[in-house]
Amino acid sequence: MVLDKEAKLHFSLLVVVILVFIWSVIKPAVLWTWVAEASPSVVAVIIIIITYKKFRLTSLSYWIIAILSILTFIGGHYTYAEVPLFNWIKDEFNLQRNHYDRFGHFLKGLSAIVVREILIRNTPLTKGTWLFAISTSIVLAIAALYEIIEWLSTKLPHAKKATEDFLGMQGDEWDAQWDMSFALIGAILALLVFSNLHNHQLKKLNNKS
């Protein structure tokens, strides 16, 4: 099978994601935390592989999915509160916490572009204010759902240490609110910065189909 230029890029991204996944699963800090953090990305990647021929996304969307998958694999391996680079930043700048989770939730706002693409290609929505608002709202809803799942995990018996690692609150009672706020800000910025590039790639995709 001969791959076109974009398909080669997509395959390369998949290979990188798989390599990081393999590294991530080798001796993670807390296995239960790794499962909780990494499983959504694993499911997403499997779905993308299965649907690739029938519903190929833009390269921008695949870049975003790859970045977010790698982000969760790293967080799952170390736990979000103990990612070494952000521990170094914490010590170097005398911060009160490891901010990898904040950084991660901000980057998860990039998923607004993927949501935008799915809406454009599968609903009557057209480019404009409503598309922007609904894409942002869906990302915020997903962020809120994730915080609810994290809260429910605290109710599991005999999983106190793993739950604390999964939550990554680091003593901040407003951690959930901060996480959702960063996801919202990330989504708004992603749509403002990348929508024109996304439109261009969508146009190219439509011309090929």
C-alpha positions as CSV (number, residue, x, y, z in Angstrom):
1,M,0.0,0.0,0.0
2,V,1.4,3.4,-1.1
3,L,0.9,6.1,1.4
4,D,0.4,9.7,0.4
5,K,2.5,12.5,2.1
6,E,-0.1,13.3,4.8
7,A,-0.7,9.6,5.5
8,K,3.0,9.2,6.0
9,L,2.9,12.0,8.5
10,H,-0.1,10.4,10.3
11,F,1.7,7.1,10.5
12,S,4.8,8.8,11.9
13,L,2.8,10.4,14.6
14,L,1.2,7.0,15.4
15,V,4.6,5.4,15.7
16,V,5.8,8.2,18.1
17,V,2.7,7.8,20.2
18,I,3.1,4.0,20.4
19,L,6.8,4.3,21.4
20,V,5.9,6.8,24.2
21,F,3.1,4.4,25.2
22,I,5.5,1.5,25.5
23,W,7.9,3.6,27.6
24,S,5.1,4.8,29.7
25,V,3.8,1.4,30.7
26,I,7.2,0.1,31.8
27,K,7.4,0.4,35.6
28,P,5.0,3.4,36.1
29,A,5.1,5.1,39.5
30,V,1.6,3.8,40.3
31,L,0.0,1.2,38.0
32,W,-3.6,2.2,38.9
33,T,-2.8,5.8,38.2
34,W,-1.3,4.9,34.9
35,V,-4.4,3.0,33.9
36,A,-6.7,5.9,34.9
37,E,-4.6,8.5,33.1
38,A,-3.7,6.6,30.0
39,S,-6.8,4.6,29.2
40,P,-8.8,7.4,27.6
41,S,-5.9,8.1,25.2
42,V,-5.5,4.4,24.4
43,V,-9.2,4.2,23.6
44,A,-9.0,7.3,21.4
45,V,-6.0,6.1,19.5
46,I,-7.7,2.7,18.8
47,I,-10.9,4.4,17.5
48,I,-8.8,6.7,15.3
49,I,-6.9,3.7,13.8
50,I,-10.2,1.8,13.2
51,T,-11.9,4.7,11.5
52,Y,-8.9,6.1,9.6
53,K,-10.0,5.0,6.2
54,K,-13.6,6.0,6.6
55,F,-13.2,9.2,8.5
56,R,-9.7,10.7,8.0
57,L,-9.2,13.8,10.1
58,T,-7.0,16.8,9.2
59,S,-3.3,16.7,10.0
60,L,-3.8,19.4,12.6
61,S,-6.3,17.2,14.5
62,Y,-3.9,14.3,14.4
63,W,-1.1,16.5,15.7
64,I,-3.3,17.5,18.6
65,I,-4.4,14.0,19.4
66,A,-0.8,12.8,19.3
67,I,0.3,15.7,21.6
68,L,-2.5,15.0,24.1
69,S,-1.9,11.3,24.1
70,I,1.8,11.8,24.8
71,L,0.9,14.3,27.5
72,T,-1.3,11.7,29.3
73,F,1.2,8.9,28.9
74,I,3.9,11.0,30.6
75,G,1.5,12.1,33.3
76,G,0.5,8.5,33.8
77,H,4.0,7.2,34.0
78,Y,5.3,9.6,36.7
79,T,1.9,10.8,38.1
80,Y,1.0,14.4,37.2
81,A,2.3,15.7,40.5
82,E,5.8,14.2,40.0
83,V,6.8,14.9,36.4
84,P,10.5,15.6,36.7
85,L,10.8,18.7,34.4
86,F,8.0,20.4,36.2
87,N,9.5,19.4,39.6
88,W,12.7,21.2,38.4
89,I,10.6,24.3,37.4
90,K,8.9,24.2,40.8
91,D,12.3,24.1,42.6
92,E,14.0,26.6,40.3
93,F,11.2,29.2,40.6
94,N,10.2,28.4,44.2
95,L,6.6,27.5,43.2
96,Q,4.2,25.9,45.6
97,R,3.3,22.9,43.4
98,N,4.2,20.9,40.3
99,H,2.2,22.6,37.5
100,Y,2.2,19.7,35.0
101,D,-1.5,19.2,35.6
102,R,-2.3,22.8,34.9
103,F,-0.2,22.7,31.8
104,G,-1.9,19.5,30.7
105,H,-5.4,20.9,31.2
106,F,-4.5,24.0,29.3
107,L,-3.2,21.9,26.4
108,K,-6.3,19.8,26.5
109,G,-8.1,22.9,25.3
110,L,-6.5,22.1,21.9
111,S,-9.1,19.3,21.6
112,A,-11.6,22.1,20.7
113,I,-10.1,21.9,17.1
114,V,-10.9,18.2,16.9
115,V,-14.4,18.8,18.3
116,R,-14.8,21.7,15.8
117,E,-13.9,19.3,12.9
118,I,-16.3,16.6,14.0
119,L,-19.1,19.2,14.2
120,I,-18.4,20.8,10.9
121,R,-18.3,17.4,9.1
122,N,-21.2,15.7,10.8
123,T,-23.7,18.4,11.7
124,P,-25.5,21.3,10.0
125,L,-23.3,23.8,12.0
126,T,-21.3,26.2,9.9
127,K,-18.3,28.3,10.7
128,G,-19.1,31.2,13.0
129,T,-20.1,32.2,16.5
130,W,-22.3,29.1,17.3
131,L,-19.6,26.7,16.2
132,F,-17.1,28.5,18.3
133,A,-19.4,28.5,21.4
134,I,-20.5,24.9,21.0
135,S,-17.0,23.6,20.5
136,T,-15.8,25.5,23.6
137,S,-18.7,24.3,25.6
138,I,-18.1,20.6,24.7
139,V,-14.5,20.9,25.8
140,L,-15.6,22.5,29.0
141,A,-18.2,19.7,29.5
142,I,-15.5,17.0,29.0
143,A,-13.2,18.8,31.5
144,A,-16.1,18.9,34.0
145,L,-16.9,15.2,33.4
146,Y,-13.3,14.3,34.0
147,E,-13.4,16.2,37.3
148,I,-16.5,14.3,38.3
149,I,-14.8,11.0,37.5
150,E,-11.8,12.1,39.6
151,W,-14.2,12.9,42.5
152,L,-15.9,9.5,42.2
153,S,-12.5,7.9,42.3
154,T,-12.1,9.2,45.9
155,K,-15.1,7.0,46.9
156,L,-13.3,3.8,45.9
157,P,-12.2,1.7,48.9
158,H,-8.6,0.8,49.5
159,A,-7.3,3.2,46.8
160,K,-6.3,6.2,48.9
161,K,-2.7,6.6,47.7
162,A,-3.5,5.9,44.0
163,T,-6.5,8.2,44.1
164,E,-4.4,11.0,45.5
165,D,-1.8,10.5,42.7
166,F,-4.7,10.4,40.1
167,L,-6.2,13.6,41.4
168,G,-2.9,15.5,41.6
169,M,-4.5,18.1,43.9
170,Q,-1.3,18.8,45.8
171,G,-3.3,20.3,48.7
172,D,-5.3,22.8,46.5
173,E,-9.0,22.6,47.4
174,W,-9.8,24.6,44.2
175,D,-7.9,22.2,42.0
176,A,-10.9,21.1,40.0
177,Q,-12.0,24.7,39.3
178,W,-8.5,25.6,38.2
179,D,-8.3,22.6,35.9
180,M,-11.6,23.4,34.2
181,S,-10.6,27.1,33.8
182,F,-7.3,26.2,32.2
183,A,-9.1,23.8,29.8
184,L,-11.6,26.6,28.9
185,I,-8.8,29.2,28.3
186,G,-6.9,26.6,26.2
187,A,-10.0,25.9,24.1
188,I,-10.7,29.6,23.4
189,L,-7.1,30.3,22.5
190,A,-6.9,27.2,20.3
191,L,-10.0,28.2,18.3
192,L,-8.7,31.8,18.0
193,V,-5.2,30.8,16.9
194,F,-5.8,27.7,14.8
195,S,-9.2,28.1,13.1
196,N,-7.9,29.6,9.9
197,L,-5.3,26.9,9.5
198,H,-7.9,24.3,10.3
199,N,-10.3,25.8,7.7
200,H,-7.5,25.6,5.1
201,Q,-6.8,21.9,5.9
202,L,-10.5,21.1,5.9
203,K,-10.8,22.6,2.4
204,K,-7.9,20.5,1.2
205,L,-9.5,17.4,2.7
206,N,-12.8,18.2,1.0
207,N,-11.0,18.6,-2.4
208,K,-9.5,15.2,-2.0
209,S,-12.7,13.4,-1.2
